[in-house]
Amino acid sequence: MSMSTPKRPSSSSPSHESKIKRLRPSSPIPTSQPPSVHAWLHPDLSPPLMAHSPALHEANSTFVAFTLSLIPPPHITTETSLVKEAKRMVRDLDVVGQMGSALLEQVEGAFQNGEGKAPGSRKGKERAREPDHRMWAVRALCLKEGRNGTGGEDDYQLLETFNDDGEKFGGERVLRVLRENKGVDVLTVCCRWFGGDMIGPARFQHIGTTSHTSLISLLKLVTLRDLRTTLETLDEDIASMRKTLKASEVSRAVLENDSQTSPRLGEKGKYDDIEDIGRLERLVSAREKTRASLEGRTSWVGLEQTRAEKALARNDS
């Protein structure tokens, strides 16, 4: 299978390179998982966005990375509290549920000779076992101790930490990927199934490759979500201003002319099928111009109404 990531340095032999099997990543791979205990206890919290890399296999090892969005709660003000939150998220991550079936079907790496498998509920029904390592790193913009965010940027601090989970320097390699790609408010978990064969320093390249792939996929999902949310907010503002204008006889003709060429607004989820970031950005730009134009009109209408009310008051007196 062809490689989709940069090759190792030329000092590596072709025979060694041929042992590396990996899937070619295409579009972001969003994932979902069953509710955790934490989700049941906090039903009002939105689940984090999540994306994972394709599996990367070498010898009898397999690597897969997951990246999750993280909005730090107000109580996370120290590295210690961030570590506690990150460990909870890593523990709740259903790795086998997300990737187990696909890994068994690929029959590569740790799953080609059974090293990555565990007995199933029935004979002949094997399942993927838990990975040997869940090395992770997190970077988040958190409140400073005693601050509440009203002081602006000075109320916040960038906290980061990592955990090797038995793979020495593994978590540090994941953190390096987050730093190099300016990942903030994200948690990346790189999982490794180890089949017994040592692969040396190559493991750090695989940790970096899978972590980078999942991070970039997650960042795209976050960008898409934010643009869609912005568009829906703009649509609501525009619909509200048009309603105000419609109530005014002065601007009725202008509104009718405008509505003939404008798309329907205010529909929740209407942008969910648009995956093109550039297109969403153009839509945001167009909506912002429309809102600016309507703001000018509504201000003028408000001024006319104020003048009319004052004139009426003078007549009554």
PETA-V504876 format. One record per backbone hydrogen bond with DSSP energy under -0.5 kcal/mol. CO is the residue of the C=O (numbers start at 0). NH is the residue of the N-H. Records with the same first field share a line. If there is no record, write none. Layout:
CO: NH + NH
//
This chain:
8: 11
12: 16
13: 17
15: 18
16: 19
18: 20 + 58
20: 56
22: 24
26: 25
27: 29
28: 51
35: 39
36: 40
37: 41
39: 42
41: 44
48: 68
49: 30
50: 66
54: 22
55: 62
56: 20
57: 60
59: 194
60: 57
61: 192
62: 55
63: 190
64: 52
65: 188
66: 50
67: 186
69: 71
72: 75
74: 76
77: 81
78: 82
79: 83
80: 84
81: 85
82: 86
83: 87
84: 88
85: 89
86: 90
87: 91
88: 92
92: 94
93: 97
94: 98
95: 99
98: 102
99: 103
100: 104
101: 105
102: 106 + 107
107: 110
108: 111
109: 115
113: 116
115: 128
117: 126
121: 124
123: 125
126: 117
132: 191
134: 189
135: 162
136: 187
137: 160
138: 184 + 185
139: 141 + 158
141: 156
143: 146
148: 151
150: 153
151: 154
152: 155
154: 143
156: 141 + 158
158: 139
160: 137
162: 135
163: 166
165: 167
166: 169 + 170
168: 172
169: 173
170: 174
171: 175
172: 176
173: 177
174: 178
175: 179
176: 180
177: 182
178: 181
181: 183
184: 69
185: 138
186: 67
187: 136
188: 65 + 190
189: 134
190: 63
191: 131 + 132 + 193
192: 61 + 194
198: 201
199: 202
200: 203 + 204
201: 205
202: 206
203: 207
204: 208
205: 209
206: 210
207: 211
208: 212
209: 213
210: 214
211: 215
212: 216
213: 217
214: 218
215: 219
216: 220
217: 221
218: 222
219: 223
220: 224
221: 225
222: 226
223: 227
224: 228
225: 229
226: 230
227: 231
228: 232
229: 233
230: 234
231: 235
232: 236
233: 237
234: 238
235: 239
236: 240
237: 241
238: 242
239: 243
240: 244
241: 245
242: 246
244: 247
246: 248
247: 250
250: 254
251: 255
252: 256
253: 257
254: 258
255: 259
257: 260 + 261
265: 267
266: 269
268: 271
270: 273
272: 274
274: 276
275: 279
276: 280
277: 281
278: 282
279: 283
280: 284
281: 285
282: 286
283: 287
284: 288
285: 289
286: 290
287: 291
288: 292
289: 293
290: 294
291: 295
292: 296
293: 297
294: 298
295: 299
296: 300
297: 301
298: 302
299: 303
300: 304
301: 305
302: 306
303: 307
304: 308
305: 309
306: 310
307: 311
308: 312
309: 313
310: 314
311: 315
312: 316
//
